[in-house]
Amino acid sequence: MYGVLYISSGDDALKIQNSVRELRTHAGLTQEDLAEKVGVTRVTINCLERGVYLPSLALAIKLARFFRRPVEEIFIMEEHR
């Protein structure tokens, strides 16, 4: 997993990892290619891969459909207390 984002709210904290970079490179795509296919900018894909951006539900579903994987396989959420 490459992209890791930490979100905390009160006593709860979430760690969200994603495998966008792995899936993209395995498919032989550039960030620009993937961005074009799912309707976002290359910067958005870059931020996702670096773990500094949490995608909208719509984008997460578009990525899942594009890669033909369940959303939960691309975005893995761990809860910490």
C-alpha positions in Angstrom: 0.0 0.0 0.0 1.3 3.4 -0.9 -1.3 6.1 -0.1 -2.0 6.3 3.7 -4.2 9.0 5.2 -4.9 9.5 8.9 -8.1 11.1 10.0 -8.9 11.8 13.7 -12.1 13.0 15.3 -12.2 13.1 19.1 -11.1 9.8 20.5 -11.4 7.9 17.2 -8.8 7.8 14.5 -9.0 6.3 11.0 -6.1 5.1 8.9 -7.1 4.8 5.2 -4.7 3.1 2.9 -5.1 2.8 -0.9 -3.6 0.8 -3.7 -4.2 3.2 -6.5 -0.5 3.5 -7.5 0.0 -0.2 -7.5 -3.1 -0.8 -9.6 -2.2 2.0 -12.0 1.3 0.9 -12.6 0.2 -2.7 -13.0 -2.2 -1.5 -15.7 0.7 0.3 -17.4 -1.0 3.7 -17.0 0.5 7.1 -16.2 -1.2 9.3 -13.7 -2.5 11.4 -16.6 -3.9 8.4 -18.3 -5.8 7.3 -15.2 -7.0 10.8 -14.5 -8.5 11.1 -17.9 -10.2 7.7 -17.7 -12.0 8.6 -14.4 -12.5 12.3 -15.1 -10.2 14.0 -12.6 -6.9 15.9 -12.9 -3.4 14.3 -12.7 -2.9 16.2 -9.5 -5.9 14.4 -7.9 -4.4 11.0 -8.8 -1.0 12.1 -7.4 -2.6 13.3 -4.2 -4.5 10.0 -3.8 -1.4 8.0 -4.4 0.6 10.0 -1.8 -2.2 9.7 0.8 -2.9 13.4 1.1 -6.4 13.3 -0.4 -9.5 11.3 0.5 -11.6 10.8 -2.6 -15.3 11.4 -2.8 -17.5 8.3 -2.8 -18.2 8.9 -6.5 -14.5 8.9 -7.4 -13.8 5.8 -5.2 -16.6 4.0 -7.1 -15.3 5.2 -10.5 -11.8 3.9 -9.6 -13.3 0.6 -8.4 -15.2 0.1 -11.6 -12.3 1.1 -13.7 -10.0 -1.4 -12.0 -12.8 -4.0 -11.7 -12.2 -4.4 -8.0 -14.4 -3.8 -4.9 -14.0 -0.4 -3.3 -12.9 -2.1 -0.1 -10.0 -3.7 -2.0 -8.7 -0.4 -3.2 -9.4 1.7 0.0 -8.7 -0.1 3.3 -9.9 1.5 6.4 -8.5 0.7 9.9 -10.1 2.2 13.0 -7.9 3.1 16.0 -8.9 4.2 19.5 
